[in-house]
């Protein structure tokens, strides 16, 4: 078996080594380790391999806490100390800026981290009945596979949800349409009184029978969870029975105590999976943006108003824009419910088709916040007119590559400087990199 020294990790958490003029991606290896490996796939310029023996282990290697680690694709870094995970992600951010944009931040901001376990208040669990593999499978997908990793426990889920998994298997297997339930979505929030609420949304391709509905209702009552059904797209989700979810189906909420805000959402809406780290992310974004009374600020890709409402609470006038009509409506409802309608408005528009004219139609802004999906905000940054651009821009990104691409446009074409950037470890034990970057016009 060949032996190699691991230099660093790639974006899929594989160790990278050099051997005989080729790059070797070694599954299960960590930076600084010397490992023996087995080649699984060979290409002219690189090899894909897996560790067979660790000759010299990293001091940052730890024992994974989950028995499914290595098979389940939900986590890829449980064998690395959480503090070291943040350092790896900081390097991934810096590498993206360096290799793609050929720039670097003037200051690397301290990494933001929250709880490493029990943090996932949102999850989408795959469901599949495979008799030859033991029956009903529920879990995340296996690594680089469409197969479902059958989970008995999941330490990144809150403890009560992890403990519920065996009973959830039994429930799903007992339903008459058990072969027609592709997923169960988990969403946690709080009621208006602050009581924790857990919702399980069953995606179903055929109607539930009366017996199915009775089993689901009994499970919800016994486990103190709300059961919702989703026969079609996300907006079709609704409570299984009356008395759950309120008249408008939007009684879940998350709180931002630092700003005295309550944001209502439906269980199929996009919200950050890590409630505690999201609060730290908002704090960092507000520190960088520094909203002040009298300023006009744009919050683009605003979702439910995660940043819009804190900006308004700080006294600035804010215009939120969101691509989803439904999310924009719920964001505006959150604005009104929190008494901020005098300072905040939210509108629906396709920001991926932004032009200089459509951006100018929103008015002039002192500052701007961008929080796009993985595709980034290239249409928006190209549409920013240099002569009347916001003098400060905060960019929240979930993809270092598209952030770096957009940063190159902001710096080289729009007259901005990249003042600072740092990662937010929103998804511990995964290779997902969330970043907050500050740009200022010179």
KOLRO-918835 format. One record per residue: x, y, z of N, C-alpha, C in turn. Coordinates in steps of 0.1 Angstrom, whole numbers, padded with zeros to 4 digits, always signed. Layout:
XYZXYZXYZ...
***
This chain:
+0008-0012+0000+0000+0000+0000+0009+0013+0000+0005+0023-0008+0013+0035-0008+0011+0043+0005+0021+0052+0008+0021+0060+0020+0023+0075+0015+0015+0084+0022+0016+0098+0018+0014+0107+0031+0020+0119+0030+0018+0129+0040+0007+0138+0035-0003+0141+0044-0015+0149+0040-0012+0163+0043-0014+0172+0032-0011+0186+0033-0023+0194+0038-0035+0192+0033-0047+0200+0037-0059+0192+0032-0071+0198+0035-0083+0192+0031-0089+0199+0019-0097+0192+0011-0104+0198+0000-0118+0202+0005-0126+0206-0005-0140+0211-0001-0149+0200+0003-0145+0187+0001-0153+0176+0005-0148+0169+0017-0139+0176+0024-0132+0171+0036-0123+0159+0034-0118+0157+0022-0108+0147+0019-0094+0153+0021-0085+0144+0026-0071+0148+0027-0065+0149+0013-0056+0159+0011-0049+0160-0002-0034+0158+0000-0029+0149-0008-0015+0146-0008-0009+0146-0022+0004+0146-0024+0010+0145-0037+0018+0133-0037+0017+0125-0048+0024+0113-0050+0027+0110-0065+0040+0109-0068+0044+0106-0082+0038+0116-0092+0038+0129-0088+0033+0139-0097+0018+0141-0098+0011+0133-0090-0004+0134-0091-0009+0139-0077-0021+0145-0078-0028+0148-0065-0036+0136-0061-0036+0133-0048-0043+0121-0043-0053+0127-0032-0066+0124-0035-0076+0127-0025-0079+0115-0016-0076+0117-0003-0077+0105+0006-0088+0107+0016-0098+0099+0014-0110+0099+0023-0106+0094+0037-0109+0103+0047-0107+0099+0061-0094+0104+0067-0085+0111+0058-0072+0116+0063-0074+0131+0067-0065+0135+0076-0065+0149+0081-0051+0155+0078-0051+0169+0078-0038+0176+0075-0028+0172+0086-0015+0171+0082-0004+0168+0091-0003+0153+0094-0012+0145+0088-0011+0130+0091-0002+0123+0080+0004+0112+0084+0010+0103+0075+0001+0091+0074-0003+0087+0063-0013+0076+0062-0009+0066+0051-0014+0054+0053-0013+0044+0042-0027+0044+0035-0027+0043+0022-0040+0044+0016-0042+0034+0004-0054+0033+0001-0058+0024-0010-0064+0032-0021-0060+0031-0033-0065+0038-0045-0078+0032-0049-0089+0040-0049-0102+0035-0053-0105+0038-0068-0100+0049-0073-0102+0053-0086-0090+0061-0091-0085+0058-0103-0073+0065-0108-0076+0072-0121-0072+0085-0122-0073+0093-0134-0059+0098-0137-0057+0103-0150-0044+0107-0154-0037+0117-0145-0046+0127-0139-0040+0137-0131-0042+0136-0116-0051+0127-0112-0054+0125-0098-0059+0111-0094-0058+0108-0082-0063+0095-0077-0073+0098-0066-0083+0090-0065-0092+0090-0053-0089+0078-0045-0088+0080-0032-0083+0069-0023-0090+0070-0009-0088+0059-0001-0093+0059+0012-0082+0054+0022-0082+0059+0034-0072+0055+0044-0074+0040+0047-0063+0033+0048-0063+0020+0053-0056+0019+0066-0046+0028+0069-0039+0028+0082-0033+0042+0084-0035+0047+0097-0029+0060+0100-0016+0057+0107-0005+0061+0101+0008+0059+0106+0012+0069+0117+0008+0082+0113+0010+0093+0123-0002+0101+0123-0009+0101+0135-0022+0108+0136-0020+0123+0139-0030+0131+0134-0030+0145+0138-0034+0146+0153-0028+0156+0159-0031+0159+0173-0046+0164+0174-0052+0168+0163-0065+0173+0163-0075+0163+0159-0071+0150+0157-0080+0140+0154-0088+0136+0167-0101+0134+0166-0109+0130+0177-0118+0118+0173-0123+0111+0183-0132+0099+0180-0145+0105+0176-0151+0101+0164-0164+0105+0160-0175+0101+0170-0184+0110+0173-0195+0107+0183-0206+0099+0177-0207+0097+0164-0219+0091+0158-0215+0077+0152-0222+0066+0156-0218+0053+0150-0220+0052+0135-0228+0062+0129-0231+0062+0115-0220+0070+0107-0211+0076+0114-0201+0084+0107-0192+0076+0098-0190+0081+0086-0183+0073+0076-0192+0067+0065-0204+0065+0069-0214+0060+0060-0224+0071+0056-0230+0077+0067-0239+0088+0065-0232+0100+0059-0238+0106+0049-0232+0118+0043-0236+0131+0049-0243+0130+0060-0247+0143+0067-0235+0150+0074-0225+0142+0079-0213+0148+0085-0201+0142+0078-0191+0151+0076-0178+0146+0070-0166+0149+0079-0168+0156+0090-0156+0161+0098-0157+0157+0113-0165+0147+0116-0166+0144+0131-0153+0139+0136-0143+0135+0128-0130+0130+0133-0120+0142+0135-0125+0154+0133-0116+0166+0135-0122+0174+0146-0114+0179+0155-0118+0187+0166-0126+0200+0161-0137+0203+0167-0145+0214+0162-0137+0228+0160-0128+0231+0169-0120+0243+0167-0112+0242+0155-0106+0230+0153-0098+0229+0141-0107+0229+0128-0119+0225+0129-0128+0226+0118-0130+0240+0113-0131+0249+0123-0133+0263+0120-0120+0268+0113-0109+0264+0117-0096+0268+0111-0095+0263+0096-0100+0251+0094-0100+0245+0080-0109+0253+0071-0120+0258+0077-0130+0265+0069-0125+0279+0066-0118+0285+0076-0111+0298+0073-0102+0297+0062-0094+0286+0061-0085+0284+0050-0092+0282+0037-0103+0275+0037-0111+0273+0025-0116+0287+0020-0120+0296+0029-0124+0309+0025-0113+0317+0019-0101+0317+0025-0090+0324+0020-0085+0319+0007-0085+0305+0006-0081+0299-0007-0090+0303-0018-0103+0304-0016-0112+0308-0026-0110+0322-0031-0108+0331-0021-0104+0345-0025-0091+0346-0033-0081+0338-0028-0068+0339-0035-0068+0332-0049-0074+0321-0050-0074+0313-0063-0084+0318-0073-0095+0322-0069-0106+0326-0078-0106+0341-0081-0105+0349-0070-0105+0364-0072-0092+0370-0072-0081+0363-0068-0068+0369-0067-0067+0381-0058-0075+0381-0047-0075+0391-0037-0076+0385-0024-0074+0392-0013-0075+0387+0000-0081+0398+0009-0088+0394+0020-0093+0404+0029-0082+0412+0036-0084+0425+0039-0074+0432+0047-0073+0426+0061-0084+0422+0066-0085+0416+0080-0092+0403+0079-0087+0392+0085-0095+0379+0086-0102+0380+0099-0115+0380+0099-0123+0382+0111-0123+0369+0119-0124+0370+0132-0125+0357+0140-0136+0349+0136-0134+0336+0136-0145+0326+0132-0156+0327+0143-0168+0325+0138-0180+0324+0147-0184+0310+0148-0185+0305+0160-0189+0291+0163-0200+0291+0174-0209+0281+0173-0219+0279+0183-0218+0265+0188-0229+0259+0192-0230+0245+0197-0225+0236+0186-0217+0226+0189-0213+0216+0179-0222+0204+0178-0231+0202+0188-0240+0190+0188-0254+0194+0191-0263+0187+0186-0277+0190+0188-0282+0203+0182-0275+0208+0172-0278+0221+0167-0288+0222+0156-0291+0211+0149-0299+0211+0137-0314+0212+0140-0319+0224+0140-0333+0227+0142-0341+0225+0129-0334+0222+0118-0341+0219+0106-0333+0207+0100-0341+0198+0094-0335+0187+0087-0345+0181+0077-0340+0176+0066-0348+0169+0056-0343+0154+0056-0351+0145+0061-0347+0131+0062-0353+0124+0051-0345+0116+0043-0350+0108+0033-0357+0095+0039-0367+0091+0032-0374+0079+0036-0375+0069+0024-0371+0056+0026-0372+0046+0016-0374+0033+0022-0383+0025+0016-0385+0011+0021-0377+0002+0012-0367-0005+0018-0359-0014+0011-0358-0027+0019-0367-0037+0015-0369-0049+0023-0355-0057+0024-0347-0057+0014-0335-0064+0014-0324-0058+0023-0327-0045+0028-0318-0039+0037-0324-0037+0051-0334-0044+0053-0340-0044+0067-0353-0037+0068-0359-0032+0057-0372-0026+0057-0371-0011+0055-0377-0003+0064-0378+0011+0063-0365+0018+0067-0360+0026+0058-0348+0034+0060-0351+0049+0062-0346+0055+0072-0348+0070+0074-0335+0076+0078-0331+0086+0071-0319+0093+0074-0314+0102+0063-0302+0107+0064-0296+0115+0053-0290+0105+0043-0287+0111+0031-0281+0102+0021-0267+0097+0025-0263+0086+0020-0250+0081+0022-0240+0090+0015-0227+0089+0018-0217+0097+0011-0217+0094-0004-0218+0105-0011-0218+0105-0026-0226+0093-0031-0239+0092-0026-0248+0081-0030-0262+0086-0029-0271+0080-0037-0285+0082-0036-0292+0073-0025-0284+0064-0020-0289+0055-0010-0292+0063+0004-0301+0058+0011-0304+0064+0024-0296+0057+0035-0289+0065+0043-0281+0059+0055-0291+0058+0066-0294+0046+0070-0305+0043+0080-0299+0047+0094-0306+0057+0100-0301+0063+0113-0308+0058+0125-0301+0053+0135-0307+0049+0147-0307+0061+0157-0296+0069+0156-0294+0081+0163-0288+0091+0154-0288+0104+0158-0282+0114+0151-0278+0125+0160-0265+0126+0165-0261+0136+0175-0262+0150+0171-0263+0153+0158-0264+0167+0154-0279+0172+0155-0288+0163+0156-0302+0166+0158-0304+0169+0173-0313+0177+0177-0316+0179+0192-0319+0165+0198-0315+0163+0210-0316+0150+0217-0330+0143+0215-0341+0151+0217-0354+0145+0217-0357+0140+0203-0352+0147+0192-0354+0142+0179-0346+0130+0175-0333+0130+0180-0325+0118+0178-0331+0106+0185-0336+0107+0197-0342+0096+0204-0355+0091+0198-0361+0100+0189-0374+0097+0183-0372+0088+0170-0360+0087+0165-0358+0080+0152-0362+0066+0152-0360+0057+0162-0365+0044+0161-0380+0043+0160-0387+0051+0168-0402+0051+0167-0407+0057+0154-0399+0066+0148-0403+0072+0135-0402+0061+0124-0392+0052+0125-0391+0041+0116-0404+0032+0117-0407+0029+0129-0419+0020+0131-0432+0027+0126-0433+0040+0128-0445+0047+0124-0446+0047+0108-0435+0051+0102-0435+0051+0087-0438+0038+0081-0432+0027+0087-0434+0014+0082-0448+0008+0084-0456+0015+0093-0469+0010+0096-0480+0016+0087-0476+0026+0079-0486+0034+0071-0489+0026+0058-0501+0027+0053-0505+0020+0042-0498+0025+0029-0493+0037+0029-0486+0043+0017-0471+0044+0020-0466+0035+0028-0452+0035+0032-0442+0036+0021-0446+0031+0009-0437+0032-0003-0438+0045-0010-0447+0054-0005-0450+0066-0012-0447+0078-0004-0438+0077+0006-0434+0088+0015-0419+0090+0013-0415+0100+0004-0401+0101+0001-0393+0109+0011-0399+0117+0020-0391+0124+0030-0400+0129+0041-0393+0131+0052-0399+0137+0064-0391+0150+0068-0397+0161+0067-0390+0174+0071-0392+0177+0085-0381+0181+0092-0381+0184+0106-0379+0199+0107-0388+0206+0115-0386+0220+0118-0389+0223+0132-0380+0230+0139-0382+0234+0153-0383+0249+0154-0392+0253+0163-0393+0267+0166-0399+0269+0180-0406+0280+0181-0412+0283+0194-0426+0289+0191-0435+0287+0201-0449+0292+0200-0448+0307+0204-0460+0314+0203-0460+0328+0207-0457+0330+0222-0459+0319+0230-0456+0320+0244-0442+0316+0247-0434+0312+0237-0420+0308+0239-0419+0294+0241-0429+0286+0240-0428+0271+0242-0422+0265+0230-0412+0256+0232-0406+0249+0220-0417+0241+0213-0416+0241+0200-0425+0234+0191-0417+0226+0181-0420+0213+0179-0414+0205+0169-0424+0201+0159-0421+0202+0146-0431+0199+0135-0424+0188+0126-0431+0177+0123-0427+0167+0114-0436+0169+0101-0430+0172+0090-0438+0173+0078-0436+0161+0069-0447+0153+0067-0446+0141+0059-0449+0144+0044-0440+0143+0036-0442+0144+0021-0448+0131+0017-0460+0132+0011-0467+0120+0006-0472+0121-0008-0470+0110-0016-0474+0111-0030-0487+0105-0032-0493+0099-0022-0507+0094-0023-0514+0098-0010-0527+0099-0010-0535+0104+0002-0533+0094+0013-0533+0099+0026-0533+0091+0037-0547+0085+0039-0547+0072+0043-0560+0066+0047-0564+0071+0061-0577+0069+0064-0581+0073+0078-0573+0066+0089-0569+0054+0086-0561+0047+0096-0547+0053+0097-0542+0057+0086-0529+0064+0086-0530+0077+0094-0540+0085+0091-0541+0097+0098-0543+0095+0113-0550+0085+0117-0551+0082+0131-0538+0078+0137-0530+0070+0130-0516+0066+0135-0507+0078+0137-0508+0087+0127-0499+0099+0127-0503+0108+0139-0516+0110+0140-0521+0119+0151-0518+0113+0165-0519+0100+0166-0515+0094+0179-0500+0095+0182-0492+0094+0172-0478+0095+0173-0475+0110+0178-0481+0120+0171-0479+0133+0175-0482+0136+0189-0494+0131+0193-0498+0133+0207-0489+0127+0217-0485+0115+0214-0476+0108+0224-0462+0114+0225-0457+0119+0213-0444+0125+0213-0443+0140+0215-0455+0146+0216-0456+0160+0217-0450+0168+0205-0453+0163+0193-0448+0170+0181-0461+0172+0172-0460+0183+0164-0470+0185+0155-0468+0178+0142-0478+0172+0136-0477+0164+0124-0483+0173+0113-0476+0175+0102-0481+0182+0090-0480+0172+0079-0488+0175+0068-0487+0167+0056-0484+0176+0045-0477+0171+0035-0474+0178+0023-0476+0170+0010-0487+0172+0004-0490+0164-0008-0483+0168-0021-0479+0181-0021-0473+0186-0033-0461+0195-0029-0459+0207-0035-0448+0216-0032-0449+0221-0018-0438+0229-0014-0437+0234+0000-0450+0241+0005-0456+0249-0004-0468+0257+0000-0480+0249+0002-0480+0236-0002-0491+0227+0001-0491+0221+0015-0480+0223+0022-0480+0217+0036-0490+0224+0045-0496+0215+0053-0507+0220+0062-0508+0210+0074-0513+0215+0085-0514+0206+0096-0523+0194+0093-0519+0183+0099-0527+0170+0097-0542+0172+0102-0543+0180+0113-0556+0182+0119-0558+0196+0124-0570+0200+0127-0573+0213+0132-0566+0215+0146-0563+0227+0149-0557+0230+0162-0542+0230+0162-0536+0227+0150-0522+0228+0149-0518+0239+0139-0508+0246+0142-0503+0256+0132-0511+0269+0131-0522+0270+0138-0530+0282+0138-0538+0283+0125-0546+0294+0124-0554+0295+0112-0547+0297+0099-0535+0304+0100-0527+0306+0088-0516+0297+0086-0515+0287+0095-0504+0277+0094-0490+0283+0096-0489+0293+0104-0476+0300+0106-0473+0303+0120-0476+0294+0129-0474+0296+0143-0460+0293+0148-0452+0287+0140-0438+0285+0144-0431+0299+0143-0421+0301+0152-0413+0313+0151-0400+0311+0157-0390+0319+0154-0378+0320+0161-0376+0334+0166-0369+0335+0178-0367+0347+0184-0353+0353+0183-0352+0366+0182-0339+0372+0182-0339+0382+0195-0336+0376+0206-0337+0384+0219-0329+0397+0219-0318+0397+0212-0309+0409+0212-0317+0421+0206-0326+0418+0197-0333+0429+0190-0348+0429+0193-0352+0421+0203-0366+0420+0207-0375+0417+0194-0372+0407+0187-0379+0403+0175-0384+0389+0175-0395+0387+0169-0401+0374+0167-0404+0372+0152-0398+0362+0146-0400+0360+0132-0408+0347+0130-0421+0348+0125-0429+0336+0122-0425+0330+0109-0427+0317+0108-0424+0310+0096-0432+0297+0095-0434+0292+0083-0440+0279+0081-0429+0268+0082-0432+0256+0085-0421+0246+0087-0414+0242+0074-0419+0246+0062-0412+0243+0050-0405+0255+0044-0406+0267+0051-0398+0279+0048-0383+0277+0050-0375+0284+0043-0361+0284+0046-0358+0292+0058-0351+0286+0068-0346+0293+0079-0332+0286+0082-0324+0293+0089-0311+0287+0092-0313+0276+0102-0305+0265+0099-0307+0253+0107-0302+0254+0122-0292+0264+0124-0286+0265+0136-0290+0278+0143-0300+0278+0151-0306+0290+0157-0296+0298+0165-0288+0291+0173-0278+0298+0182-0267+0305+0173-0262+0299+0163-0252+0305+0155-0258+0315+0146-0270+0314+0142-0277+0324+0134-0277+0338+0142-0280+0337+0155-0280+0349+0163-0266+0356+0163-0255+0348+0164-0242+0353+0163-0239+0359+0149-0244+0352+0139-0242+0357+0125-0249+0371+0124-0261+0372+0129-0268+0385+0128-0260+0396+0135-0255+0392+0147-0247+0402+0155-0235+0407+0147-0228+0398+0141-0216+0401+0133-0220+0410+0121-0231+0406+0114-0235+0414+0103-0239+0428+0107-0246+0429+0118-0250+0443+0122-0238+0451+0127-0228+0445+0133-0216+0452+0136-0208+0457+0124-0208+0449+0113-0201+0453+0101-0209+0464+0093-0222+0461+0093-0231+0471+0085-0233+0484+0093-0234+0483+0106-0236+0494+0114-0248+0503+0110-0260+0498+0110-0272+0506+0105-0274+0517+0115-0278+0529+0110-0280+0541+0118-0293+0548+0114-0299+0555+0123-0311+0563+0119-0308+0572+0108-0317+0574+0099-0315+0583+0087-0309+0576+0075-0303+0564+0077-0297+0557+0065-0307+0549+0058-0305+0548+0045-0313+0539+0037-0305+0527+0033-0310+0515+0036-0302+0502+0034-0311+0492+0026-0304+0486+0017-0311+0475+0009-0306+0461+0015-0316+0452+0017-0313+0439+0021-0319+0430+0010-0309+0425+0002-0313+0417-0010-0312+0402-0007-0321+0394-0012-0323+0380-0009-0326+0379+0006-0336+0386+0010-0339+0388+0024-0347+0377+0031-0353+0368+0024-0360+0357+0030-0371+0362+0039-0372+0356+0051-0382+0360+0061-0380+0373+0068-0368+0379+0065-0365+0392+0072-0354+0390+0083-0346+0379+0081-0336+0376+0091-0327+0387+0094-0323+0395+0084-0315+0407+0086-0323+0420+0085-0334+0419+0077-0342+0431+0075-0347+0437+0088-0353+0429+0096-0359+0434+0109-0348+0439+0118-0337+0432+0121-0327+0438+0129-0322+0452+0124-0320+0453+0111-0316+0466+0105-0326+0477+0109-0339+0474+0107-0349+0484+0110-0350+0487+0125-0348+0476+0133-0348+0478+0148-0337+0488+0152-0326+0488+0144-0315+0497+0147-0317+0511+0143-0329+0514+0136-0333+0527+0133-0331+0531+0118-0325+0523+0110-0324+0526+0096-0337+0523+0088-0338+0529+0077-0349+0526+0068-0344+0515+0058-0351+0504+0057-0346+0492+0050-0356+0488+0039-0351+0484+0028-0359+0478+0017-0354+0464+0015-0363+0454+0018-0360+0440+0016-0365+0435+0002-0357+0427-0005-0362+0421-0017-0359+0406-0017-0369+0399-0020-0369+0384-0020-0375+0378-0032-0369+0367-0037-0373+0361-0050-0386+0354-0048-0389+0348-0037-0401+0341-0035-0413+0350-0030-0424+0349-0038-0435+0358-0034-0441+0354-0020-0441+0341-0017-0446+0337-0004-0437+0341+0007-0424+0340+0006-0415+0344+0016-0415+0359+0018-0416+0366+0007-0417+0381+0008-0429+0385+0016-0441+0379+0013-0453+0382+0020-0452+0379+0035-0445+0368+0038-0443+0364+0053-0433+0374+0059-0423+0378+0052-0414+0388+0057-0421+0401+0060-0430+0405+0051-0437+0418+0054-0447+0416+0066-0452+0404+0067-0461+0401+0079-0453+0402+0091-0440+0397+0091-0431+0399+0103-0428+0413+0106-0426+0421+0095-0423+0435+0097-0435+0442+0105-0447+0439+0100-0459+0445+0106-0461+0440+0121-0459+0427+0122-0461+0421+0136-0451+0427+0146-0440+0431+0142-0430+0436+0151-0430+0451+0151-0440+0458+0145-0442+0472+0146-0431+0480+0139-0426+0475+0127-0416+0481+0120-0420+0486+0106-0433+0487+0103-0437+0490+0090-0433+0504+0086-0431+0513+0095-0427+0527+0092-0413+0527+0086-0405+0517+0089-0391+0518+0085-0387+0506+0076-0396+0497+0073-0392+0485+0065-0403+0482+0055-0399+0478+0043-0408+0473+0033-0401+0461+0026-0409+0451+0022-0403+0439+0016-0411+0437+0003-0403+0434-0008-0409+0433-0021-0404+0420-0028-0412+0414-0037-0408+0402-0044-0402+0406-0057-0390+0401-0061-0384+0403-0074-0374+0392-0076-0372+0389-0089-0362+0379-0093-0348+0386-0094-0340+0384-0083-0327+0391-0082-0317+0385-0092-0319+0373-0097-0310+0367-0106-0311+0374-0120-0322+0382-0122-0323+0389-0134-0322+0404-0132-0315+0408-0121-0313+0422-0118-0305+0429-0129-0310+0441-0133-0303+0450-0142-0300+0463-0135-0292+0471-0141-0288+0484-0135-0301+0492-0133-0310+0492-0143-0323+0499-0142-0332+0494-0131-0333+0481-0130-0342+0475-0120-0336+0478-0106-0323+0478-0104-0317+0481-0091-0319+0496-0088-0317+0504-0098-0319+0519-0096-0333+0522-0092-0343+0514-0097-0357+0517-0095-0360+0515-0080-0352+0508-0072-0354+0506-0058-0350+0519-0050-0342+0528-0057-0338+0540-0050-0323+0540-0047-0318+0550-0041-0304+0551-0037-0303+0546-0023-0291+0539-0020-0289+0534-0007-0275+0538-0002-0275+0540+0011-0262+0542+0018-0254+0529+0019-0261+0519+0022-0255+0506+0025-0263+0495+0019-0257+0483+0018-0264+0471+0012-0260+0459+0019-0269+0449+0021-0266+0436+0026-0271+0426+0016-0262+0416+0013-0265+0406+0003-0265+0392+0011-0275+0384+0009-0275+0371+0015-0280+0361+0005-0273+0358-0006-0279+0350-0017-0277+0335-0014-0284+0327-0022-0282+0312-0021-0268+0309-0027-0266+0296-0029-0253+0291-0033-0248+0297-0047-0258+0301-0055-0255+0306-0068-0248+0320-0068-0249+0326-0056-0243+0339-0055-0252+0351-0060-0246+0363-0061-0253+0375-0065-0247+0382-0076-0242+0374-0086-0235+0381-0097-0243+0391-0105-0256+0389-0107-0264+0398-0114-0265+0411-0107-0267+0410-0093-0268+0422-0085-0255+0430-0085-0243+0423-0083-0231+0431-0082-0227+0437-0095-0231+0431-0106-0228+0437-0119-0237+0449-0122-0249+0449-0116-0258+0460-0118-0256+0472-0109-0247+0470-0099-0244+0482-0091-0237+0493-0099-0243+0504-0100-0237+0515-0107-0226+0522-0099-0214+0522-0104-0203+0527-0096-0205+0541-0091-0211+0550-0099-0213+0564-0095-0222+0566-0083-0232+0557-0081-0241+0558-0070-0242+0546-0061-0231+0538-0060-0232+0526-0053-0232+0528-0038-0238+0519-0030-0237+0520-0015-0222+0521-0011-0219+0529-0001-0205+0530+0002-0201+0518+0011-0210+0511+0017-0206+0499+0025-0215+0488+0021-0210+0476+0019-0217+0464+0015-0213+0452+0024-0222+0445+0030-0219+0433+0037-0225+0421+0029-0217+0411+0027-0221+0400+0019-0220+0387+0028-0232+0381+0029-0233+0368+0037-0234+0357+0027-0225+0348+0027-0224+0338+0016-0224+0324+0022-0230+0314+0015-0229+0300+0018-0221+0292+0008-0213+0299+0000-0205+0293-0010-0193+0301-0013-0181+0297-0008-0169+0306-0010-0165+0308-0024-0169+0299-0033-0165+0301-0047-0173+0312-0054-0186+0312-0051-0194+0323-0058-0191+0337-0050-0188+0336-0037-0185+0348-0031-0172+0354-0037-0162+0346-0039-0149+0351-0045-0152+0356-0059-0160+0349-0067-0163+0354-0080-0169+0368-0080-0179+0370-0071-0186+0383-0070-0177+0393-0064-0168+0389-0054-0159+0399-0048-0149+0404-0059-0145+0396-0069-0136+0401-0079-0143+0412-0087-0156+0411-0090-0163+0421-0097-0164+0434-0088-0167+0432-0075-0169+0444-0067-0156+0451-0065-0145+0444-0065-0132+0451-0063-0126+0457-0076-0127+0449-0086-0120+0453-0099-0129+0462-0108-0142+0461-0106-0150+0468-0115-0159+0479-0108-0161+0477-0095-0171+0486-0089-0164+0495-0078-0151+0494-0077-0144+0504-0068-0145+0501-0053-0147+0488-0049-0148+0484-0035-0134+0478-0031-0132+0479-0018-0121+0472-0011-0127+0461-0002-0120+0450-0002-0125+0439+0007-0118+0441+0021-0126+0448+0030-0120+0452+0042-0118+0440+0052-0127+0431+0052-0126+0420+0061-0135+0408+0057-0132+0396+0062-0140+0385+0060-0137+0374+0070-0147+0366+0074-0145+0355+0083-0156+0345+0082-0153+0333+0086-0163+0322+0085-0173+0322+0097-0184+0316+0094-0194+0313+0104-0196+0297+0104-0193+0290+0114-0194+0276+0114-0209+0272+0117-0217+0274+0107-0231+0272+0108-0235+0257+0109-0226+0249+0102-0229+0235+0101-0217+0227+0106-0215+0226+0119-0203+0219+0125-0203+0204+0119-0191+0199+0117-0189+0185+0113-0192+0183+0098-0194+0194+0091-0196+0193+0076-0186+0202+0070-0184+0201+0057-0175+0209+0049-0182+0222+0045-0194+0225+0049-0201+0237+0045-0195+0249+0051-0192+0259+0043-0185+0271+0047-0195+0283+0045-0198+0289+0056-0206+0302+0056-0196+0313+0059-0198+0324+0052-0188+0335+0053-0195+0349+0054-0190+0358+0061-0194+0372+0062-0183+0381+0057-0185+0389+0047-0175+0398+0041-0179+0412+0041-0170+0421+0044-0173+0435+0044-0165+0442+0032-0173+0449+0024-0167+0457+0013-0170+0472+0016-0160+0480+0013-0163+0495+0013-0157+0502+0001-0165+0511-0004-0160+0519-0016-0149+0528-0012-0138+0529-0020-0128+0538-0017-0131+0552-0021
***
